[in-house]
């Protein structure tokens, strides 16, 4: 098994969810969301989580998937919004079922 299929199988056997889901993410996210410098105001999880734990792997201080239950945003997550903004946005972009929603603060009027 050379190439992509072997790498994906190897990732699956080694428990690397990021590599395993990479082909799905690439296909599902052809359009890159606009980058913003506005701070994160809130993070939420919509219905449909498949408990893949990818978000928890990326930002464990923000996301929790306990006992293969649906993902939740940790109660203390707000304290990490500034420091982990890029990781949180990455988790939302990489979510294979696109249920992580990140709301940014509104731009200040000039």
ZAMAR-479599 format. One line per 3 residues: number of its first residue (from 1); their letters; for each residue x, y, z of N, C-alpha, C, CB. Coordinates in nm, 3 decimals. Glycine has a CB too. Layout:
BEGIN
NUM) A) X:Y:Z:X:Y:Z:X:Y:Z:X:Y:Z ~ ...
REM end
This chain:
BEGIN
1) XXX) 0.083:-0.118:0.000:0.000:0.000:0.000:0.087:0.124:0.000:-0.094:0.000:0.119 ~ 0.116:0.175:-0.114:0.196:0.296:-0.121:0.105:0.417:-0.133:0.295:0.290:-0.238 ~ 0.160:0.534:-0.095:0.086:0.658:-0.117:-0.019:0.685:-0.013:0.023:0.655:-0.249
4) XXX) -0.126:0.753:-0.059:-0.229:0.804:0.030:-0.303:0.698:0.109:-0.326:0.880:-0.049 ~ -0.343:0.589:0.047:-0.420:0.486:0.118:-0.338:0.424:0.231:-0.467:0.376:0.021 ~ -0.211:0.400:0.205:-0.125:0.343:0.309:-0.104:0.440:0.424:0.010:0.304:0.251
7) XXX) -0.090:0.567:0.392:-0.072:0.668:0.496:-0.197:0.680:0.581:-0.038:0.805:0.433 ~ -0.314:0.676:0.517:-0.439:0.685:0.591:-0.457:0.563:0.679:-0.558:0.699:0.494 ~ -0.428:0.443:0.626:-0.440:0.321:0.706:-0.342:0.325:0.823:-0.414:0.197:0.619
10) XXX) -0.219:0.368:0.796:-0.120:0.378:0.903:-0.165:0.476:1.009:0.015:0.421:0.847 ~ -0.223:0.587:0.967:-0.273:0.686:1.063:-0.385:0.627:1.147:-0.322:0.813:0.990 ~ -0.473:0.550:1.083:-0.584:0.489:1.156:-0.533:0.391:1.259:-0.680:0.418:1.058
13) XXX) -0.434:0.312:1.221:-0.379:0.214:1.313:-0.304:0.280:1.428:-0.286:0.119:1.238 ~ -0.246:0.396:1.402:-0.172:0.466:1.505:-0.258:0.566:1.583:-0.055:0.538:1.443 ~ -0.384:0.577:1.549:-0.474:0.664:1.624:-0.462:0.811:1.589:-0.451:0.647:1.768
16) XXX) -0.405:0.845:1.475:-0.389:0.985:1.435:-0.513:1.031:1.360:-0.262:1.004:1.347 ~ -0.609:1.089:1.434:-0.735:1.133:1.375:-0.716:1.246:1.275:-0.831:1.176:1.483 ~ -0.619:1.334:1.298:-0.598:1.445:1.205:-0.565:1.393:1.065:-0.485:1.537:1.255
19) XXX) -0.470:1.298:1.057:-0.431:1.244:0.927:-0.543:1.162:0.867:-0.306:1.160:0.940 ~ -0.616:1.091:0.950:-0.724:1.007:0.902:-0.835:1.090:0.839:-0.781:0.924:1.016 ~ -0.866:1.205:0.897:-0.976:1.288:0.848:-0.931:1.390:0.744:-1.041:1.358:0.963
22) XXX) -0.802:1.403:0.720:-0.752:1.505:0.628:-0.816:1.500:0.490:-0.604:1.491:0.614 ~ -0.830:1.383:0.425:-0.893:1.383:0.293:-1.038:1.431:0.297:-0.887:1.243:0.233 ~ -1.111:1.395:0.402:-1.249:1.441:0.414:-1.254:1.591:0.433:-1.320:1.371:0.529
25) XXX) -1.166:1.645:0.517:-1.165:1.788:0.543:-1.131:1.865:0.417:-1.065:1.822:0.653 ~ -1.034:1.817:0.341:-0.994:1.888:0.220:-1.109:1.897:0.122:-0.874:1.819:0.155 ~ -1.184:1.790:0.107:-1.297:1.791:0.015:-1.412:1.876:0.066:-1.345:1.649:-0.010
28) XXX) -1.434:1.875:0.195:-1.547:1.947:0.253:-1.521:2.097:0.264:-1.580:1.891:0.389 ~ -1.396:2.138:0.260:-1.363:2.278:0.284:-1.288:2.338:0.166:-1.280:2.292:0.410 ~ -1.350:2.339:0.049:-1.287:2.396:-0.068:-1.274:2.548:-0.056:-1.365:2.360:-0.194
31) XXX) -1.365:2.611:0.016:-1.363:2.755:0.033:-1.303:2.786:0.170:-1.506:2.816:0.019 ~ -1.198:2.864:0.172:-1.134:2.901:0.298:-1.208:3.021:0.355:-0.982:2.932:0.278 ~ -1.254:3.013:0.480:-1.324:3.126:0.539:-1.231:3.247:0.551:-1.379:3.088:0.676
34) XXX) -1.290:3.364:0.548:-1.212:3.486:0.561:-1.145:3.491:0.697:-1.301:3.610:0.541 ~ -1.021:3.534:0.699:-0.948:3.547:0.824:-0.988:3.680:0.887:-0.792:3.540:0.800 ~ -1.008:3.679:1.016:-1.047:3.800:1.086:-0.957:3.820:1.207:-1.193:3.794:1.129
37) XXX) -0.934:3.945:1.239:-0.857:3.977:1.359:-0.950:4.005:1.476:-0.766:4.097:1.334 ~ -1.080:4.000:1.451:-1.175:4.026:1.559:-1.169:3.913:1.661:-1.319:4.041:1.503 ~ -1.178:3.946:1.789:-1.172:3.842:1.892:-1.294:3.751:1.890:-1.158:3.906:2.030
40) XXX) -1.274:3.632:1.940:-1.385:3.536:1.950:-1.476:3.579:2.064:-1.332:3.391:1.973 ~ -1.605:3.583:2.034:-1.704:3.617:2.135:-1.765:3.492:2.197:-1.813:3.706:2.075 ~ -1.792:3.390:2.112:-1.850:3.267:2.164:-1.817:3.150:2.072:-2.004:3.281:2.180
43) XXX) -1.821:3.030:2.131:-1.800:2.906:2.058:-1.914:2.813:2.098:-1.658:2.841:2.087 ~ -1.975:2.748:2.000:-2.085:2.656:2.031:-2.076:2.534:1.940:-2.223:2.727:2.015 ~ -2.146:2.429:1.982:-2.151:2.304:1.906:-2.298:2.279:1.870:-2.091:2.184:1.988
46) XXX) -2.326:2.268:1.741:-2.462:2.238:1.697:-2.487:2.087:1.702:-2.486:2.292:1.554 ~ -2.611:2.049:1.687:-2.646:1.906:1.683:-2.576:1.840:1.565:-2.801:1.888:1.673 ~ -2.540:1.713:1.582:-2.480:1.637:1.474:-2.336:1.596:1.497:-2.488:1.714:1.350
49) XXX) -2.282:1.627:1.612:-2.144:1.589:1.646:-2.129:1.437:1.635:-2.106:1.638:1.789 ~ -2.017:1.392:1.576:-1.993:1.248:1.562:-1.887:1.199:1.662:-1.949:1.217:1.419 ~ -1.849:1.283:1.755:-1.755:1.247:1.862:-1.621:1.196:1.811:-1.817:1.141:1.951
52) XXX) -1.570:1.258:1.706:-1.442:1.214:1.650:-1.323:1.261:1.733:-1.428:1.266:1.508 ~ -1.343:1.358:1.819:-1.242:1.412:1.911:-1.135:1.495:1.842:-1.176:1.300:1.985 ~ -1.153:1.529:1.717:-1.055:1.610:1.647:-1.041:1.748:1.711:-1.093:1.623:1.499
55) XXX) -1.154:1.810:1.745:-1.150:1.942:1.808:-1.078:1.935:1.942:-1.292:1.998:1.827 ~ -1.101:1.831:2.017:-1.035:1.813:2.147:-0.885:1.793:2.127:-1.095:1.692:2.223 ~ -0.845:1.726:2.021:-0.702:1.709:1.992:-0.637:1.843:1.961:-0.682:1.612:1.873
58) XXX) -0.710:1.931:1.892:-0.656:2.060:1.851:-0.655:2.160:1.967:-0.736:2.117:1.734 ~ -0.765:2.167:2.042:-0.777:2.266:2.150:-0.842:2.203:2.274:-0.860:2.388:2.103 ~ -0.767:2.121:2.347:-0.825:2.050:2.462:-0.870:2.142:2.576:-0.726:1.951:2.513
61) XXX) -0.819:2.264:2.581:-0.862:2.357:2.686:-1.001:2.413:2.656:-0.760:2.472:2.701 ~ -1.048:2.396:2.532:-1.176:2.453:2.488:-1.282:2.346:2.468:-1.157:2.533:2.359 ~ -1.244:2.232:2.408:-1.341:2.128:2.372:-1.321:2.002:2.456:-1.330:2.095:2.223
64) XXX) -1.432:1.934:2.486:-1.426:1.810:2.563:-1.524:1.710:2.503:-1.458:1.836:2.712 ~ -1.473:1.590:2.474:-1.558:1.478:2.432:-1.534:1.369:2.535:-1.523:1.429:2.283 ~ -1.626:1.358:2.629:-1.610:1.262:2.738:-1.686:1.134:2.708:-1.658:1.322:2.870
67) XXX) -1.620:1.022:2.720:-1.683:0.891:2.704:-1.760:0.879:2.571:-1.778:0.865:2.819 ~ -1.701:0.930:2.465:-1.758:0.924:2.330:-1.896:0.990:2.321:-1.769:0.780:2.285 ~ -1.925:1.081:2.413:-2.048:1.159:2.405:-2.024:1.275:2.309:-2.093:1.211:2.547
70) XXX) -2.129:1.350:2.280:-2.113:1.467:2.194:-2.013:1.564:2.256:-2.248:1.536:2.171 ~ -1.948:1.639:2.171:-1.852:1.739:2.215:-1.925:1.852:2.289:-1.772:1.794:2.096 ~ -1.859:1.905:2.388:-1.909:2.024:2.458:-1.796:2.126:2.465:-1.963:1.988:2.601
73) XXX) -1.837:2.252:2.475:-1.740:2.359:2.498:-1.724:2.368:2.650:-1.787:2.498:2.435 ~ -1.601:2.357:2.694:-1.575:2.360:2.838:-1.625:2.492:2.899:-1.424:2.341:2.866 ~ -1.677:2.487:3.022:-1.727:2.608:3.087:-1.622:2.720:3.098:-1.779:2.574:3.226
76) XXX) -1.497:2.683:3.117:-1.390:2.782:3.132:-1.325:2.820:2.999:-1.284:2.728:3.227 ~ -1.382:2.776:2.888:-1.323:2.799:2.756:-1.301:2.945:2.724:-1.411:2.738:2.651 ~ -1.392:3.031:2.768:-1.382:3.174:2.737:-1.246:3.232:2.777:-1.494:3.251:2.809
79) XXX) -1.186:3.179:2.882:-1.056:3.228:2.928:-0.945:3.201:2.827:-1.021:3.164:3.062 ~ -0.970:3.113:2.731:-0.868:3.074:2.633:-0.895:3.131:2.493:-0.860:2.923:2.625 ~ -1.003:3.207:2.476:-1.041:3.255:2.343:-0.931:3.340:2.278:-1.169:3.336:2.352
82) XXX) -0.865:3.425:2.351:-0.762:3.511:2.292:-0.638:3.429:2.258:-0.726:3.627:2.389 ~ -0.587:3.357:2.355:-0.462:3.282:2.337:-0.473:3.170:2.235:-0.417:3.225:2.469 ~ -0.590:3.105:2.229:-0.607:2.989:2.141:-0.695:3.017:2.020:-0.665:2.874:2.220
85) XXX) -0.708:3.145:1.982:-0.797:3.180:1.872:-0.769:3.098:1.744:-0.784:3.328:1.841 ~ -0.643:3.088:1.706:-0.609:3.015:1.583:-0.646:2.868:1.595:-0.460:3.029:1.552 ~ -0.622:2.807:1.710:-0.656:2.666:1.729:-0.808:2.644:1.726:-0.599:2.615:1.862
88) XXX) -0.882:2.734:1.787:-1.027:2.722:1.788:-1.082:2.735:1.646:-1.090:2.829:1.879 ~ -1.032:2.832:1.572:-1.076:2.849:1.433:-1.036:2.729:1.348:-1.017:2.979:1.374 ~ -0.919:2.673:1.374:-0.874:2.553:1.302:-0.967:2.436:1.332:-0.728:2.517:1.340
91) XXX) -1.004:2.418:1.457:-1.096:2.310:1.494:-1.229:2.326:1.422:-1.118:2.308:1.647 ~ -1.279:2.448:1.414:-1.405:2.472:1.344:-1.392:2.441:1.194:-1.451:2.618:1.365 ~ -1.282:2.483:1.134:-1.261:2.455:0.990:-1.245:2.306:0.964:-1.137:2.530:0.939
94) XXX) -1.178:2.235:1.055:-1.147:2.094:1.033:-1.258:1.998:1.076:-1.022:2.058:1.106 ~ -1.359:2.047:1.145:-1.468:1.961:1.192:-1.531:1.890:1.072:-1.575:2.043:1.271 ~ -1.529:1.757:1.068:-1.579:1.685:0.951:-1.729:1.699:0.929:-1.545:1.540:0.962
97) XXX) -1.804:1.736:1.031:-1.949:1.755:1.014:-1.990:1.902:1.032:-2.025:1.667:1.114 ~ -1.891:1.990:1.045:-1.911:2.135:1.047:-2.012:2.182:1.152:-1.955:2.182:0.912 ~ -2.002:2.129:1.274:-2.095:2.167:1.380:-2.037:2.266:1.481:-2.142:2.044:1.452
100) XXX) -1.909:2.300:1.468:-1.848:2.397:1.559:-1.870:2.536:1.501:-1.696:2.368:1.579 ~ -1.934:2.621:1.578:-1.964:2.757:1.534:-1.887:2.856:1.621:-2.117:2.786:1.541 ~ -1.815:2.944:1.554:-1.735:3.047:1.622:-1.794:3.182:1.586:-1.584:3.038:1.582
103) XXX) -1.832:3.257:1.688:-1.884:3.391:1.666:-1.780:3.493:1.711:-2.018:3.412:1.742 ~ -1.749:3.586:1.621:-1.650:3.689:1.652:-1.721:3.817:1.696:-1.559:3.716:1.530 ~ -1.651:3.896:1.775:-1.704:4.025:1.816:-1.724:4.112:1.692:-1.608:4.094:1.918
106) XXX) -1.824:4.196:1.698:-1.852:4.284:1.585:-1.740:4.387:1.573:-1.989:4.354:1.601 ~ -1.714:4.426:1.448:-1.613:4.528:1.424:-1.661:4.660:1.479:-1.580:4.540:1.274 ~ -1.570:4.734:1.539:-1.605:4.866:1.593:-1.623:4.965:1.478:-1.496:4.916:1.692
109) XX) -1.726:5.049:1.492:-1.750:5.152:1.391:-1.637:5.256:1.397:-1.890:5.219:1.412 ~ -1.597:5.302:1.279:-1.487:5.400:1.276:-1.537:5.538:1.257:-1.390:5.367:1.167
REM end
